Amino acid sequence: MNVYDFDETIYDGDSTRDFYFYCLKTYPRILLDLPVQGWNFLFFALGLMPKTAFKERFYRFFRRIPDMDTAVSDFWDKNFCKIKPWYLVQKRSDDVIVSASPAFLLGIPCKKLGIAPPIASRVDMHTGKYTGENCYGEEKPPRFAEKHPDGKIEAFFSDSLSDTPLSLLAEERFIVRGDRLVPWNEYTPSVFSRIKRTFLSPSFFRFLLIGVLNTAATTVFSVLYNRLIPSAVPAFALGYVTTNVLAFLLNCRFTFKKRPTLGRFLKFALSYVPNFLIQCACVWLLCGVFGLPETLSYAAAAVIGVPVTFILMKLFAFKK
C-alpha cells in the first residue's frame, strides 16, 4: 500500500483551517469563541499548553454548528476540487491516509476517492473533544500499526518533516512541495522554512515575552539614568546592563530550560554584544541625528535587536 498525509500533501491547503473559515462565513456566531481561542493560542505559542489540548479547545466552535453532518457535506461539495491532480493520477484503492485532521472531516473525501476511511485524530464532531492524542508526528506509527498490524508501506508522501517517524516504515518516501515530489533524503528545507521554524516556535515566543518585559525595564532604567547622566547613549548602556541579569535568569528558566551557570552567563553576555552595538547605533541615529525623544529611541532600539539576539543565544549561549 501507499500511505499519504492529507493536508498540503494530496489536498491543496489545510482542510481544518478551510473548514473553520467556511463555518465562520456560514455560521458567524462562532466568532463568540474567538476571545477564548486567542487566549488559548497564546498559551500554546508559549509552549505552556500541549497541541492536543489547544486544538480541543479551539474546536469548541463545533458546538455552535446546528447540523455538523450537513456542514461537513456542504464543505466538501465546495472543496473536493482541491484534491491535487498528481494524486488522482496515481491513486490506488489500497491507499491509506494518515492525518492530524479530525477523522470525521476526512471521511467524505476518502469515500469519494474510493479508499479506506482515514487514520486521523479522533475528535467528537459535536463537542470538539479528543479521544486519545492528536494524530501527529510520533503518534502516527502506532496508530498505523493499530489499524494495519501487518501493513507494508511501499511509498509514503508528506509535506512535512514532522512525519519522519512514519516515513521510516516505508520503502520509498517523498516530500511534497505543491505538485512536486522530492525524495526524502534529497529534500533541503528552504531558507524561508528554516526562518519560519526558528521564529514560529514556542521558545522564540517565550524569548519574545521576556524581551518585552526586558524592553520595558531597560526603557524605564535608561530614562531614570538619563536624569543623572545628560548623554543618552551612556544612560542607555547603564540601563541595558542593569536589566540583563534578570533577562538571563528568565531565559534559563523559561526559554531554553537550562540551569544558570557562570559559563552560560558569560556566553549570554557575549551574545548580547552585537545586539548592544546595534542598539547603541540606533539610539545615536534616532535620538542624536533625527532628534526623536529619548524614550521612543530606547524602546525602538530594544525591539530591533530581538531576532539577532535570539539566534546568537540559541546557537551559542544555550546550544545543546
The 8 nearest C-alpha neighbors of each residue, nearest first, counted from 0:
[[1, 152, 93, 153, 94, 151, 2, 95],
 [0, 2, 154, 94, 153, 152, 155, 95],
 [3, 1, 95, 155, 96, 94, 154, 156],
 [4, 2, 156, 96, 155, 157, 97, 5],
 [3, 5, 157, 97, 98, 96, 8, 156],
 [6, 4, 8, 9, 98, 10, 3, 96],
 [5, 7, 13, 10, 8, 12, 14, 4],
 [6, 8, 12, 11, 10, 158, 13, 9],
 [9, 7, 5, 6, 158, 157, 10, 175],
 [8, 10, 83, 5, 82, 86, 7, 11],
 [11, 9, 82, 6, 7, 8, 81, 83],
 [10, 12, 7, 81, 82, 83, 9, 6],
 [13, 11, 7, 10, 6, 14, 17, 81],
 [12, 14, 6, 16, 15, 17, 7, 11],
 [13, 15, 17, 16, 18, 6, 12, 10],
 [16, 14, 18, 17, 13, 19, 100, 101],
 [15, 17, 19, 13, 18, 14, 20, 12],
 [18, 16, 14, 20, 19, 15, 21, 13],
 [17, 19, 21, 15, 16, 20, 14, 22],
 [18, 20, 16, 22, 21, 17, 23, 15],
 [21, 19, 23, 17, 22, 18, 24, 16],
 [20, 22, 18, 24, 19, 23, 17, 25],
 [23, 21, 25, 19, 26, 20, 24, 18],
 [24, 22, 20, 27, 26, 21, 25, 19],
 [23, 25, 21, 22, 26, 27, 20, 19],
 [26, 24, 22, 23, 27, 21, 20, 70],
 [25, 27, 22, 23, 28, 24, 29, 64],
 [28, 26, 23, 29, 24, 30, 25, 22],
 [27, 29, 30, 26, 31, 63, 23, 32],
 [28, 30, 31, 27, 60, 32, 63, 26],
 [31, 29, 33, 28, 32, 27, 23, 34],
 [30, 32, 29, 33, 28, 34, 27, 35],
 [33, 31, 30, 35, 29, 34, 36, 60],
 [32, 34, 36, 30, 35, 31, 37, 29],
 [35, 33, 37, 36, 32, 38, 31, 30],
 [36, 34, 38, 37, 33, 32, 39, 57],
 [37, 35, 33, 39, 34, 38, 57, 40],
 [38, 36, 40, 34, 35, 39, 33, 41],
 [37, 39, 35, 41, 40, 36, 34, 42],
 [40, 38, 36, 42, 41, 37, 35, 43],
 [39, 41, 43, 37, 42, 38, 44, 36],
 [42, 40, 44, 38, 39, 43, 45, 37],
 [41, 43, 47, 45, 39, 40, 44, 48],
 [42, 44, 48, 40, 46, 45, 41, 47],
 [45, 43, 201, 41, 46, 42, 40, 204],
 [44, 46, 201, 42, 205, 43, 204, 47],
 [47, 45, 201, 43, 44, 48, 42, 49],
 [46, 48, 42, 45, 43, 49, 44, 201],
 [47, 49, 43, 42, 46, 53, 50, 52],
 [50, 48, 52, 51, 53, 43, 47, 46],
 [49, 51, 53, 52, 54, 48, 43, 133],
 [52, 50, 133, 54, 53, 49, 55, 132],
 [53, 51, 55, 49, 50, 54, 56, 48],
 [52, 54, 50, 56, 55, 51, 57, 49],
 [55, 53, 57, 51, 56, 52, 58, 50],
 [54, 56, 52, 58, 57, 53, 127, 128],
 [57, 55, 53, 58, 54, 59, 52, 36],
 [56, 58, 54, 55, 59, 36, 53, 60],
 [59, 57, 127, 60, 55, 56, 61, 54],
 [58, 60, 61, 127, 56, 57, 62, 126],
 [59, 61, 58, 62, 63, 29, 32, 57],
 [62, 60, 59, 63, 64, 125, 58, 126],
 [63, 61, 60, 126, 64, 125, 59, 65],
 [62, 64, 61, 60, 29, 65, 28, 26],
 [63, 65, 61, 62, 66, 67, 26, 60],
 [64, 66, 63, 67, 62, 61, 70, 69],
 [67, 65, 69, 68, 64, 70, 125, 71],
 [66, 68, 70, 69, 64, 71, 65, 124],
 [69, 67, 71, 70, 66, 72, 124, 73],
 [68, 70, 72, 67, 71, 66, 73, 74],
 [69, 71, 67, 73, 68, 72, 74, 66],
 [72, 70, 74, 68, 69, 73, 67, 75],
 [71, 73, 69, 75, 74, 70, 68, 76],
 [74, 72, 76, 70, 75, 71, 69, 77],
 [73, 75, 71, 72, 77, 76, 70, 78],
 [76, 74, 78, 79, 77, 72, 73, 71],
 [77, 75, 73, 74, 78, 79, 72, 80],
 [76, 78, 75, 74, 79, 73, 80, 81],
 [79, 77, 75, 80, 81, 76, 74, 82],
 [78, 80, 75, 81, 82, 76, 77, 108],
 [79, 81, 78, 82, 77, 83, 76, 75],
 [82, 80, 79, 11, 78, 10, 83, 12],
 [83, 81, 10, 80, 9, 79, 11, 84],
 [82, 84, 9, 85, 86, 10, 81, 11],
 [85, 83, 87, 86, 88, 82, 178, 9],
 [86, 84, 88, 87, 83, 178, 89, 9],
 [85, 87, 88, 89, 84, 83, 90, 9],
 [88, 86, 84, 90, 85, 89, 83, 82],
 [87, 89, 85, 86, 90, 84, 91, 83],
 [90, 88, 86, 87, 91, 85, 84, 94],
 [91, 89, 87, 86, 88, 92, 94, 112],
 [92, 90, 93, 94, 89, 114, 1, 0],
 [91, 93, 114, 94, 113, 90, 115, 112],
 [92, 94, 91, 0, 114, 95, 115, 1],
 [95, 93, 1, 91, 92, 0, 2, 114],
 [96, 94, 2, 3, 1, 115, 93, 97],
 [95, 97, 3, 117, 4, 2, 118, 98],
 [98, 96, 118, 4, 119, 117, 3, 95],
 [97, 99, 119, 4, 100, 5, 134, 96],
 [98, 100, 134, 135, 120, 119, 133, 101],
 [99, 101, 98, 120, 119, 15, 102, 104],
 [102, 100, 120, 104, 103, 122, 119, 121],
 [101, 103, 119, 105, 104, 120, 121, 117],
 [104, 102, 106, 101, 105, 124, 122, 121],
 [103, 105, 102, 101, 106, 71, 107, 100],
 [106, 104, 102, 103, 107, 108, 109, 117],
 [105, 107, 109, 103, 104, 116, 108, 110],
 [106, 108, 110, 109, 105, 111, 104, 75],
 [109, 107, 111, 110, 105, 106, 112, 79],
 [110, 108, 112, 106, 114, 107, 111, 116],
 [109, 111, 113, 107, 112, 108, 114, 106],
 [112, 110, 108, 113, 109, 107, 114, 79],
 [111, 113, 109, 110, 114, 108, 90, 92],
 [112, 114, 110, 111, 109, 92, 115, 91],
 [113, 115, 92, 109, 112, 110, 94, 93],
 [114, 116, 117, 95, 109, 113, 110, 93],
 [117, 115, 106, 109, 114, 118, 110, 96],
 [118, 116, 96, 119, 97, 102, 115, 106],
 [117, 119, 97, 96, 98, 102, 116, 143],
 [120, 118, 102, 98, 99, 97, 134, 117],
 [121, 119, 101, 134, 133, 99, 102, 100],
 [122, 120, 130, 129, 102, 101, 119, 123],
 [121, 123, 129, 128, 101, 127, 120, 124],
 [122, 124, 127, 128, 125, 126, 129, 121],
 [125, 123, 127, 126, 122, 61, 103, 67],
 [124, 126, 123, 61, 62, 127, 67, 64],
 [125, 127, 128, 62, 123, 61, 124, 59],
 [128, 126, 58, 123, 59, 55, 122, 124],
 [127, 129, 123, 126, 122, 55, 130, 58],
 [130, 128, 122, 121, 131, 55, 123, 127],
 [129, 131, 121, 122, 132, 128, 123, 120],
 [130, 132, 129, 133, 121, 120, 134, 51],
 [133, 131, 51, 134, 130, 129, 120, 138],
 [132, 134, 51, 120, 135, 99, 131, 138],
 [135, 133, 99, 120, 138, 139, 119, 132],
 [134, 136, 99, 138, 133, 139, 137, 98],
 [137, 135, 162, 161, 138, 139, 164, 134],
 [138, 136, 139, 164, 135, 140, 165, 162],
 [137, 139, 135, 134, 136, 140, 141, 142],
 [138, 140, 142, 137, 134, 141, 135, 136],
 [141, 139, 143, 165, 142, 138, 144, 137],
 [142, 140, 144, 143, 139, 145, 138, 137],
 [143, 141, 145, 139, 140, 144, 138, 146],
 [142, 144, 140, 146, 141, 145, 147, 139],
 [145, 143, 148, 147, 141, 146, 142, 140],
 [144, 146, 142, 143, 147, 148, 141, 140],
 [145, 147, 143, 144, 148, 142, 118, 150],
 [146, 148, 150, 144, 149, 145, 143, 151],
 [149, 147, 144, 150, 145, 146, 143, 151],
 [150, 148, 147, 151, 144, 146, 145, 152],
 [149, 151, 147, 148, 152, 144, 0, 143],
 [150, 152, 153, 0, 149, 169, 168, 147],
 [153, 151, 169, 0, 154, 1, 150, 170],
 [152, 154, 170, 1, 169, 0, 171, 151],
 [155, 153, 171, 1, 172, 169, 152, 170],
 [154, 156, 172, 2, 3, 166, 1, 169],
 [157, 155, 3, 173, 172, 174, 4, 2],
 [158, 156, 4, 174, 8, 159, 175, 3],
 [157, 159, 175, 174, 8, 7, 176, 160],
 [160, 158, 161, 157, 162, 174, 175, 163],
 [159, 161, 162, 163, 158, 157, 174, 183],
 [160, 162, 136, 159, 163, 164, 135, 137],
 [163, 161, 160, 136, 164, 165, 159, 166],
 [162, 164, 166, 160, 161, 165, 167, 136],
 [165, 163, 166, 162, 167, 137, 136, 140],
 [166, 164, 140, 167, 163, 162, 168, 139],
 [165, 167, 163, 168, 169, 164, 155, 172],
 [168, 166, 165, 169, 164, 163, 170, 172],
 [167, 169, 166, 165, 152, 170, 164, 151],
 [170, 168, 152, 171, 167, 166, 154, 153],
 [169, 171, 153, 154, 152, 172, 168, 167],
 [172, 170, 154, 169, 153, 155, 173, 182],
 [173, 171, 155, 154, 183, 156, 166, 182],
 [172, 174, 182, 183, 156, 181, 180, 155],
 [173, 175, 181, 158, 157, 183, 180, 156],
 [176, 174, 158, 180, 157, 179, 8, 177],
 [177, 175, 179, 178, 158, 180, 174, 181],
 [176, 178, 179, 175, 7, 8, 11, 180],
 [179, 177, 176, 85, 180, 175, 83, 84],
 [178, 180, 176, 177, 175, 181, 174, 85],
 [181, 179, 175, 174, 173, 176, 178, 182],
 [180, 182, 174, 173, 183, 186, 175, 179],
 [183, 181, 173, 185, 184, 172, 174, 186],
 [184, 182, 173, 186, 185, 174, 172, 181],
 [185, 183, 186, 182, 187, 173, 181, 172],
 [184, 186, 182, 183, 187, 181, 174, 173],
 [187, 185, 183, 184, 181, 182, 188, 174],
 [186, 188, 189, 185, 184, 183, 190, 181],
 [189, 187, 192, 193, 186, 190, 191, 160],
 [188, 190, 192, 191, 187, 193, 194, 186],
 [189, 191, 193, 192, 194, 188, 195, 187],
 [190, 192, 194, 189, 193, 195, 188, 196],
 [193, 191, 195, 189, 194, 190, 188, 196],
 [192, 194, 196, 190, 195, 191, 197, 189],
 [195, 193, 191, 197, 192, 196, 198, 190],
 [194, 196, 192, 198, 193, 197, 199, 191],
 [195, 197, 193, 194, 199, 198, 192, 200],
 [198, 196, 194, 195, 199, 200, 193, 203],
 [197, 199, 195, 200, 203, 196, 194, 204],
 [200, 198, 196, 195, 197, 203, 201, 204],
 [199, 201, 203, 202, 198, 197, 196, 204],
 [202, 200, 45, 46, 44, 204, 203, 205],
 [203, 201, 254, 205, 200, 204, 206, 255],
 [204, 202, 206, 200, 205, 201, 198, 207],
 [205, 203, 207, 201, 206, 45, 202, 208],
 [206, 204, 208, 202, 45, 207, 203, 254],
 [205, 207, 203, 209, 204, 208, 254, 210],
 [206, 208, 210, 204, 205, 209, 203, 211],
 [209, 207, 211, 205, 210, 206, 204, 212],
 [210, 208, 212, 206, 207, 211, 213, 205],
 [209, 211, 207, 213, 208, 212, 214, 206],
 [212, 210, 214, 208, 213, 209, 207, 215],
 [213, 211, 209, 215, 210, 214, 216, 208],
 [212, 214, 210, 216, 211, 215, 217, 209],
 [215, 213, 211, 217, 216, 212, 210, 301],
 [214, 216, 218, 212, 213, 217, 219, 211],
 [215, 217, 213, 219, 218, 214, 220, 212],
 [218, 216, 214, 220, 238, 239, 219, 215],
 [217, 219, 221, 215, 216, 220, 297, 214],
 [220, 218, 216, 222, 221, 217, 215, 223],
 [221, 219, 238, 223, 217, 222, 218, 224],
 [220, 222, 238, 235, 224, 218, 234, 223],
 [221, 223, 225, 219, 220, 224, 218, 226],
 [224, 222, 220, 225, 226, 221, 219, 227],
 [225, 223, 221, 234, 226, 227, 222, 228],
 [224, 226, 228, 222, 234, 227, 223, 229],
 [225, 227, 224, 223, 228, 222, 229, 234],
 [226, 228, 224, 225, 229, 223, 234, 230],
 [227, 229, 225, 230, 226, 224, 234, 233],
 [228, 230, 225, 227, 231, 226, 234, 233],
 [229, 231, 228, 232, 233, 234, 225, 235],
 [232, 230, 234, 233, 235, 225, 229, 293],
 [231, 233, 235, 234, 230, 236, 279, 282],
 [234, 232, 236, 235, 231, 230, 237, 228],
 [235, 233, 225, 224, 231, 237, 221, 232],
 [234, 236, 221, 238, 232, 233, 237, 239],
 [237, 235, 233, 239, 234, 238, 232, 240],
 [236, 238, 234, 240, 239, 235, 241, 233],
 [239, 237, 221, 220, 235, 241, 217, 236],
 [238, 240, 236, 237, 217, 241, 242, 235],
 [241, 239, 237, 243, 238, 242, 236, 244],
 [240, 242, 238, 239, 243, 237, 244, 217],
 [243, 241, 240, 245, 244, 239, 217, 246],
 [242, 244, 246, 240, 245, 241, 247, 239],
 [245, 243, 247, 246, 242, 248, 241, 240],
 [244, 246, 248, 243, 247, 242, 249, 213],
 [247, 245, 243, 249, 244, 248, 250, 213],
 [248, 246, 244, 250, 245, 249, 243, 251],
 [249, 247, 251, 245, 250, 246, 252, 244],
 [248, 250, 252, 246, 251, 247, 253, 245],
 [251, 249, 254, 247, 253, 252, 248, 246],
 [252, 250, 257, 248, 249, 256, 255, 259],
 [251, 253, 256, 249, 250, 248, 257, 254],
 [252, 254, 250, 256, 249, 251, 255, 205],
 [255, 253, 250, 202, 205, 206, 256, 251],
 [254, 256, 257, 251, 253, 250, 317, 202],
 [257, 255, 252, 251, 253, 254, 258, 250],
 [258, 256, 251, 255, 259, 252, 317, 250],
 [257, 259, 251, 260, 256, 252, 263, 248],
 [260, 258, 251, 257, 263, 248, 261, 264],
 [261, 259, 263, 262, 264, 258, 265, 257],
 [260, 262, 264, 263, 265, 259, 266, 267],
 [263, 261, 265, 260, 264, 266, 259, 267],
 [264, 262, 266, 260, 265, 261, 316, 267],
 [263, 265, 267, 261, 262, 266, 268, 260],
 [264, 266, 268, 262, 267, 263, 261, 269],
 [267, 265, 316, 269, 263, 268, 264, 270],
 [266, 268, 264, 270, 316, 265, 269, 263],
 [267, 269, 265, 271, 266, 270, 264, 272],
 [268, 270, 266, 272, 271, 267, 265, 273],
 [271, 269, 267, 268, 311, 272, 312, 266],
 [270, 272, 274, 268, 269, 273, 275, 308],
 [271, 273, 275, 269, 274, 270, 276, 268],
 [274, 272, 276, 275, 271, 277, 270, 308],
 [273, 275, 271, 277, 304, 272, 276, 308],
 [274, 276, 272, 278, 273, 277, 271, 279],
 [275, 277, 279, 273, 278, 274, 280, 272],
 [278, 276, 274, 280, 275, 279, 273, 281],
 [277, 279, 300, 281, 275, 280, 276, 274],
 [280, 278, 282, 276, 281, 277, 275, 283],
 [279, 281, 283, 277, 278, 282, 284, 276],
 [282, 280, 278, 284, 279, 283, 300, 285],
 [283, 281, 279, 285, 296, 284, 280, 286],
 [282, 284, 287, 280, 281, 286, 285, 279],
 [285, 283, 288, 281, 282, 287, 286, 280],
 [286, 284, 289, 282, 291, 296, 283, 281],
 [285, 287, 290, 291, 283, 282, 284, 289],
 [288, 286, 283, 284, 290, 285, 289, 282],
 [287, 289, 284, 290, 286, 285, 283, 291],
 [290, 288, 285, 291, 286, 287, 284, 283],
 [289, 291, 286, 287, 288, 285, 292, 284],
 [290, 292, 286, 285, 289, 296, 293, 295],
 [293, 291, 295, 294, 296, 286, 290, 285],
 [292, 294, 296, 295, 286, 297, 291, 231],
 [295, 293, 297, 296, 292, 298, 218, 222],
 [294, 296, 298, 292, 297, 293, 299, 291],
 [297, 295, 293, 299, 282, 294, 298, 285],
 [296, 298, 294, 300, 295, 299, 218, 293],
 [297, 299, 301, 295, 300, 296, 218, 294],
 [300, 298, 296, 302, 301, 297, 295, 303],
 [301, 299, 278, 297, 303, 281, 298, 302],
 [300, 302, 298, 299, 303, 214, 304, 297],
 [303, 301, 299, 300, 304, 305, 298, 214],
 [304, 302, 300, 301, 305, 299, 278, 306],
 [303, 305, 274, 302, 307, 301, 306, 308],
 [304, 306, 308, 307, 302, 303, 309, 301],
 [307, 305, 309, 308, 304, 310, 303, 198],
 [308, 306, 310, 305, 309, 304, 311, 274],
 [307, 309, 311, 305, 306, 310, 274, 312],
 [308, 310, 312, 306, 311, 307, 313, 305],
 [309, 311, 313, 312, 307, 308, 314, 306],
 [312, 310, 308, 314, 270, 309, 313, 315],
 [311, 313, 316, 309, 315, 310, 314, 317],
 [314, 312, 310, 317, 311, 318, 315, 309],
 [315, 313, 318, 311, 312, 310, 316, 317],
 [316, 314, 312, 318, 311, 317, 313, 266],
 [315, 317, 312, 266, 267, 263, 318, 313],
 [318, 316, 313, 315, 312, 319, 314, 255],
 [317, 319, 314, 315, 313, 316, 312, 255],
 [318, 317, 314, 313, 315, 316, 255, 257]]
